[in-house]
Amino acid sequence: MDNLSELLHGFTIAVTVPHLALMVVGVLLGILVGVLPGLGAPNGVSLLLPLTFGMQPVSAIILLSSMYWGALFGGSVTSILFNIPGEPSSVATTFDGYPMARDGRPTTALATAFGSAAFGALIGVILITFLASWVAQVALAFGPAEYFAVYFLAFASFVGMGGAAPIKTVVALAIGFAIAAIGIDTVSGSVRLTMGVDELVKGVNFVVAVMGLFGIGELLVAVEEEFHARAVSSKIDWREVFRAVGRLPRHSVALLRSAAIGCWMGITPGGPTAASFMSYGIARRFSRRGRYFGTGEVEGIISPETADHAAGTSALLPMLSLGIPGSATAAVMMGGLMIWGLNPGPMLFVDQKDFVWGLIASMYVGNIVAVALVLLTVPVFAALMRIPFVIIAPLIVIICVVGAYSVSNSYLDVVTMLGFGIVGYLFKKLFYPLAPLVLAIVIGDKAEDAFRQSMLMSKGSLGIFFANKLVTCLIVGGVALLLLPLVLQLARLLHKPAPPTNETTAQEKVII
Amino acid sequence: MISRRALELATAVLTGSFGIAVVVQSLDNGIGWSSAGVESGTFPFLTGVIIVLGSLYNLVRGVMPVASLANVPIAITPIELRRIASLFVPATAFVAAIPLIGMYLASAGYVFAVLAIPKHQSVPRALAMALATAIGLYVVFERMFQVSLPHGALAAAFGL
């Protein structure tokens, strides 16, 4: 019960007036970026990052994580009321959320979504409370070889379970690694991959990449579709809120199943987007009312929402205890941790107890604050959506440009950001996953260092990755995950003579 | 009109050429094993090779007629292309103008241009929004967070 006393101590840090105020600010900003198309949680958090440099790390992470919760909720608001996913991870919520709202039950849809989202988040936080310090304890004994094996497993699970075309995931990952390698090599001090541009010696900052990939890229996709914000009524009927939440326990199987999927996808970095799609797909297959899915089915809202938030929350577990972020936003936060001078990984649980447990306690409180605030502010943010997109789009472009510039006061960063915007658009359009790319940019150097250190220890022999049971298991598991798509394809070929192509992935099929 | 196939090909060529650039550059750093351990070019070299191989695979997949891709033969219609251009071209012009006239003038001009020229807003309203943007940027960054945004060559010429 060590964890519980630590958690109580964490509450004394999280539940103070300044920190509660930060949560409110963070959640409101989060809902704002979640609601606005083109701005999402990864961008929002990267934009706020420079403003946190003067803060205490605990306060800074509370602000950033609250923003993350807010963004997750905000994305669902627009999905349900406007059929426009504010966040990629809330795309699956539009399938049943919008039909239900259009049929005159917007409050039911919103309350169901928020209720199940809060449940998913709660399961995620409970998991972190009890598991994170244990994982960290195990990880304390890790050497460089084990670390590299864990990184390898994380990246392999993107390929095996991320839901996108496997080779496209591999390409995205490798590009991320190559971008991470740009600049001065931390081990030998030599300059790498600058392509003759002297300014690139400082490397490419992940914030610049995030601004372009998620900001400009998403904006281009949004402007192309030129959506019409045909909103359904955004009035909240409070009695219906409680009735809808009261009905949730009837769907406890769906809730628990989706939370389990979410936690799994959050910890093994599959990310919230993949989790919500997977959960929706499984619910449709197993629900008795599966054929009504897509017409405003309650479980069609519960499943993606619970999984989305469970994944978003539990993505912080590997970030805290292993230094491996489970989602793009967690990757940005981890970049923040490194900037604040903290070393994400098991040592946090030894050196920075206040930070870790303050954050975990704030996750409980922050999610409650988020549910309350999002319900209270639905009409306000719904009104925001009525501002024409032509006005919002240039403002978001300016925000991304200024954000990229302010990272290191460099004009080259702005140009690079714009380039990433084109890449982000192409990748989104062709279903290359973006999260692994960002993840590789943030932790590419660490993975490489771990590899090179293990090679130094073993004097160049790859045998070190099979030196003990743990590292062997991790490596074998990683290889298995890498080969999983191939095996599945072969199995399908053997079963059906006419080979169905698996080029269209699960997400793609749903969208088409 | 741009077909899905063309878009797949273009992207694969783009990622592939990046991979080739990475491979070529990392050879300068030396690959393989030296007395100081793994040489600094090794890791980028491997990632470059993976990028090239993966891009080749995607290229071949893009060329081959695939049943499911036939569902979406058209990736970008002319109208969509025009919409994208209407966002991206002004944005590029805005970024290109920053070194010359500075962030404030450039962003004000950008907002004004995209709102007033396609007649989304009346000229006075667009002007007001443009001014508000520049002033907002100045207050938030220069004053509140003490981040100096670029003032541009023009301002420097006037000695500001």
Boltz contact constraints between the chains, C-beta under 6 A:
constraints:
  - contact:
      token1: [A, 167]
      token2: [B, 54]
      max_distance: 6.0
  - contact:
      token1: [A, 167]
      token2: [B, 57]
      max_distance: 6.0
  - contact:
      token1: [A, 170]
      token2: [B, 54]
      max_distance: 6.0
  - contact:
      token1: [A, 171]
      token2: [B, 15]
      max_distance: 6.0
  - contact:
      token1: [A, 171]
      token2: [B, 51]
      max_distance: 6.0
  - contact:
      token1: [A, 171]
      token2: [B, 54]
      max_distance: 6.0
  - contact:
      token1: [A, 174]
      token2: [B, 47]
      max_distance: 6.0
  - contact:
      token1: [A, 174]
      token2: [B, 50]
      max_distance: 6.0
  - contact:
      token1: [A, 174]
      token2: [B, 51]
      max_distance: 6.0
  - contact:
      token1: [A, 175]
      token2: [B, 51]
      max_distance: 6.0
  - contact:
      token1: [A, 177]
      token2: [B, 47]
      max_distance: 6.0
  - contact:
      token1: [A, 178]
      token2: [B, 22]
      max_distance: 6.0
  - contact:
      token1: [A, 178]
      token2: [B, 44]
      max_distance: 6.0
  - contact:
      token1: [A, 178]
      token2: [B, 47]
      max_distance: 6.0
  - contact:
      token1: [A, 181]
      token2: [B, 44]
      max_distance: 6.0
  - contact:
      token1: [A, 185]
      token2: [B, 40]
      max_distance: 6.0
  - contact:
      token1: [A, 188]
      token2: [B, 40]
      max_distance: 6.0
  - contact:
      token1: [A, 190]
      token2: [B, 29]
      max_distance: 6.0
  - contact:
      token1: [A, 190]
      token2: [B, 40]
      max_distance: 6.0
  - contact:
      token1: [A, 192]
      token2: [B, 29]
      max_distance: 6.0
  - contact:
      token1: [A, 193]
      token2: [B, 25]
      max_distance: 6.0
  - contact:
      token1: [A, 193]
      token2: [B, 44]
      max_distance: 6.0
  - contact:
      token1: [A, 220]
      token2: [B, 84]
      max_distance: 6.0
  - contact:
      token1: [A, 223]
      token2: [B, 83]
      max_distance: 6.0
  - contact:
      token1: [A, 223]
      token2: [B, 87]
      max_distance: 6.0
  - contact:
      token1: [A, 224]
      token2: [B, 80]
      max_distance: 6.0
  - contact:
      token1: [A, 224]
      token2: [B, 83]
      max_distance: 6.0
  - contact:
      token1: [A, 224]
      token2: [B, 84]
      max_distance: 6.0
  - contact:
      token1: [A, 226]
      token2: [B, 83]
      max_distance: 6.0
  - contact:
      token1: [A, 390]
      token2: [B, 120]
      max_distance: 6.0
  - contact:
      token1: [A, 393]
      token2: [B, 87]
      max_distance: 6.0
  - contact:
      token1: [A, 394]
      token2: [B, 110]
      max_distance: 6.0
  - contact:
      token1: [A, 394]
      token2: [B, 111]
      max_distance: 6.0
  - contact:
      token1: [A, 394]
      token2: [B, 114]
      max_distance: 6.0
  - contact:
      token1: [A, 397]
      token2: [B, 91]
      max_distance: 6.0
  - contact:
      token1: [A, 398]
      token2: [B, 107]
      max_distance: 6.0
  - contact:
      token1: [A, 406]
      token2: [B, 147]
      max_distance: 6.0
  - contact:
      token1: [A, 411]
      token2: [B, 99]
      max_distance: 6.0
  - contact:
      token1: [A, 414]
      token2: [B, 95]
      max_distance: 6.0
  - contact:
      token1: [A, 418]
      token2: [B, 95]
      max_distance: 6.0
  - contact:
      token1: [A, 426]
      token2: [B, 11]
      max_distance: 6.0
  - contact:
      token1: [A, 430]
      token2: [B, 8]
      max_distance: 6.0
  - contact:
      token1: [A, 430]
      token2: [B, 11]
      max_distance: 6.0
  - contact:
      token1: [A, 448]
      token2: [B, 43]
      max_distance: 6.0
  - contact:
      token1: [A, 452]
      token2: [B, 37]
      max_distance: 6.0
  - contact:
      token1: [A, 452]
      token2: [B, 38]
      max_distance: 6.0
  - contact:
      token1: [A, 455]
      token2: [B, 38]
      max_distance: 6.0
  - contact:
      token1: [A, 456]
      token2: [B, 37]
      max_distance: 6.0
  - contact:
      token1: [A, 460]
      token2: [B, 33]
      max_distance: 6.0
  - contact:
      token1: [A, 501]
      token2: [B, 66]
      max_distance: 6.0
  - contact:
      token1: [A, 501]
      token2: [B, 67]
      max_distance: 6.0
  - contact:
      token1: [A, 501]
      token2: [B, 68]
      max_distance: 6.0
  - contact:
      token1: [A, 503]
      token2: [B, 66]
      max_distance: 6.0
  - contact:
      token1: [A, 503]
      token2: [B, 68]
      max_distance: 6.0
  - contact:
      token1: [A, 504]
      token2: [B, 68]
      max_distance: 6.0
  - contact:
      token1: [A, 512]
      token2: [B, 71]
      max_distance: 6.0
